[in-house]
């Protein structure tokens, strides 16, 4: 019903920048929020940033000041601008979309895009 396609990952040196994009398609109604999560090898998936349909944003403490989430509602696309990247930011980054009931939303995930921060 909802498809999420991420792009923009890759290899970047420490201190560098990357911009991830996530385009949503399909039946999108009662959108609550979109966001980015990441999962490093051997670790659990963790929140990076979210943005609600009203434009409110939330960031993980580990990325505050270095990451900006934004959205283009007309294109059903969410972006993650990352700067001052660190090796510990290396992970697979997943796009997330929640819609419907706030209590029990429908949750969708993208396939993930690899971000590697290394010299």
Protein Blocks (a to p, Z undefined) as FASTA:
>chain_A
ZZcddehiacddehiacddddddedjdehifbdcdddddehiacddfbdcdfkopacddf
klgojaccdddfklopacdddehiafklgccddddddehjfklccddddebjaddddZZ
